[in-house]
Amino acid sequence: MLSSSLGVTMITRNSRIKCAAIIYKGKIYEGKNHSEIGFQMLRDNVCPRPFPSGDAQGFVTEDGDFIGRYQALRIAAQAGQIEWGKTIHHDELFSEDLNKPKA
């Protein structure tokens, strides 16, 4: 990935999704899926509820960048990590849509 002078993250053609992630208070928590991450955060007393809302749920690329579900779907599709007929979410990536989760 590259960052432009405008602060916009540009995805390189070889970007791939590494795993699901939740960003909370500036820290990225990674795992197999958002549910497991959220419940682990709750067990570890990281947050008062298991699922931070909004843009807090997303994915981490193999380059280590946190991205939202919308952008993650485009990356995963371009990298061949999903089957278009398989996903039921159409405009956002969910961890169960990935063919081969990395985490």
DRENDO-1510 file (C-alpha; in Angstrom, 1 decimal, always signed):
<recs>
REC; n; res; u; v; w
REC; 1; MET; +0.0; +0.0; +0.0 .
REC; 2; LEU; +1.0; +3.6; -0.6 .
REC; 3; SER; -0.2; +6.8; +1.2 .
REC; 4; SER; -0.7; +9.8; -1.0 .
REC; 5; SER; +0.1; +13.4; +0.0 .
REC; 6; LEU; -3.7; +13.8; +0.6 .
REC; 7; GLY; -3.6; +11.0; +3.3 .
REC; 8; VAL; -5.5; +8.6; +1.1 .
REC; 9; THR; -4.4; +5.0; +1.2 .
REC; 10; MET; -3.9; +3.5; -2.3 .
REC; 11; ILE; -4.0; -0.3; -2.6 .
REC; 12; THR; -1.3; -1.9; -4.7 .
REC; 13; ARG; -2.3; -4.6; -7.2 .
REC; 14; ASN; -0.7; -7.4; -5.1 .
REC; 15; SER; -2.4; -6.5; -1.8 .
REC; 16; ARG; -4.0; -9.4; +0.0 .
REC; 17; ILE; -6.2; -9.8; +3.1 .
REC; 18; LYS; -4.3; -11.3; +6.0 .
REC; 19; CYS; -7.2; -11.5; +8.6 .
REC; 20; ALA; -10.1; -9.9; +10.3 .
REC; 21; ALA; -9.4; -7.0; +12.6 .
REC; 22; ILE; -11.0; -4.6; +15.1 .
REC; 23; ILE; -9.3; -1.2; +15.8 .
REC; 24; TYR; -10.1; +0.2; +19.2 .
REC; 25; LYS; -8.5; +3.2; +20.8 .
REC; 26; GLY; -5.7; +3.2; +18.2 .
REC; 27; LYS; -4.7; -0.5; +18.6 .
REC; 28; ILE; -5.4; -3.2; +16.1 .
REC; 29; TYR; -6.6; -6.6; +17.3 .
REC; 30; GLU; -6.4; -9.4; +14.8 .
REC; 31; GLY; -8.1; -12.8; +14.6 .
REC; 32; LYS; -9.9; -15.4; +12.6 .
REC; 33; ASN; -13.2; -13.5; +12.6 .
REC; 34; HIS; -14.7; -10.3; +14.2 .
REC; 35; SER; -16.8; -12.3; +16.7 .
REC; 36; GLU; -13.8; -14.1; +18.2 .
REC; 37; ILE; -11.8; -10.9; +18.3 .
REC; 38; GLY; -14.6; -9.0; +20.0 .
REC; 39; PHE; -15.2; -11.7; +22.7 .
REC; 40; GLN; -11.5; -12.0; +23.3 .
REC; 41; MET; -11.3; -8.2; +23.8 .
REC; 42; LEU; -14.2; -8.5; +26.3 .
REC; 43; ARG; -12.5; -11.3; +28.2 .
REC; 44; ASP; -9.3; -9.3; +28.3 .
REC; 45; ASN; -11.2; -6.3; +29.6 .
REC; 46; VAL; -10.0; -4.2; +26.6 .
REC; 47; CYS; -13.5; -2.8; +26.0 .
REC; 48; PRO; -16.8; -2.7; +27.8 .
REC; 49; ARG; -18.7; -4.4; +25.0 .
REC; 50; PRO; -17.6; -7.1; +22.5 .
REC; 51; PHE; -18.1; -5.3; +19.3 .
REC; 52; PRO; -17.0; -1.7; +18.8 .
REC; 53; SER; -19.3; -0.2; +16.2 .
REC; 54; GLY; -18.9; +1.6; +12.9 .
REC; 55; ASP; -15.6; +1.6; +11.1 .
REC; 56; ALA; -13.9; -0.2; +14.0 .
REC; 57; GLN; -14.4; -3.6; +12.3 .
REC; 58; GLY; -12.3; -4.3; +9.2 .
REC; 59; PHE; -9.4; -6.3; +8.0 .
REC; 60; VAL; -5.6; -6.2; +8.0 .
REC; 61; THR; -3.7; -6.6; +4.7 .
REC; 62; GLU; -0.5; -8.7; +4.5 .
REC; 63; ASP; +1.3; -5.3; +4.5 .
REC; 64; GLY; -0.1; -4.6; +8.0 .
REC; 65; ASP; -2.6; -1.9; +7.0 .
REC; 66; PHE; -6.0; -1.7; +8.6 .
REC; 67; ILE; -8.8; -1.2; +6.1 .
REC; 68; GLY; -12.6; -1.2; +6.2 .
REC; 69; ARG; -15.0; -3.9; +5.0 .
REC; 70; TYR; -15.8; -2.0; +1.7 .
REC; 71; GLN; -12.2; -1.7; +0.6 .
REC; 72; ALA; -11.4; -5.2; +1.9 .
REC; 73; LEU; -14.0; -6.7; -0.4 .
REC; 74; ARG; -12.3; -5.1; -3.4 .
REC; 75; ILE; -8.9; -6.3; -2.4 .
REC; 76; ALA; -10.0; -9.8; -1.6 .
REC; 77; ALA; -11.8; -10.1; -5.0 .
REC; 78; GLN; -8.8; -8.7; -6.9 .
REC; 79; ALA; -6.6; -11.2; -5.1 .
REC; 80; GLY; -8.9; -14.2; -5.7 .
REC; 81; GLN; -9.6; -14.7; -2.0 .
REC; 82; ILE; -13.4; -14.9; -2.4 .
REC; 83; GLU; -15.9; -16.3; -4.8 .
REC; 84; TRP; -18.4; -13.6; -5.9 .
REC; 85; GLY; -21.3; -16.1; -5.8 .
REC; 86; LYS; -20.3; -17.1; -2.3 .
REC; 87; THR; -20.6; -13.7; -0.5 .
REC; 88; ILE; -24.0; -12.7; +0.6 .
REC; 89; HIS; -22.9; -9.2; +1.7 .
REC; 90; HIS; -22.3; -7.8; -1.8 .
REC; 91; ASP; -20.6; -4.5; -0.8 .
REC; 92; GLU; -18.6; -5.3; +2.3 .
REC; 93; LEU; -16.3; -8.2; +3.2 .
REC; 94; PHE; -17.1; -10.4; +6.1 .
REC; 95; SER; -14.6; -13.0; +7.4 .
REC; 96; GLU; -16.7; -15.9; +6.4 .
REC; 97; ASP; -16.6; -14.7; +2.8 .
REC; 98; LEU; -12.8; -15.4; +2.6 .
REC; 99; ASN; -11.8; -18.6; +0.9 .
REC; 100; LYS; -8.6; -19.1; +2.9 .
REC; 101; PRO; -8.4; -16.9; +6.1 .
REC; 102; LYS; -4.7; -16.3; +7.0 .
REC; 103; ALA; -5.1; -15.9; +10.8 .
</recs>
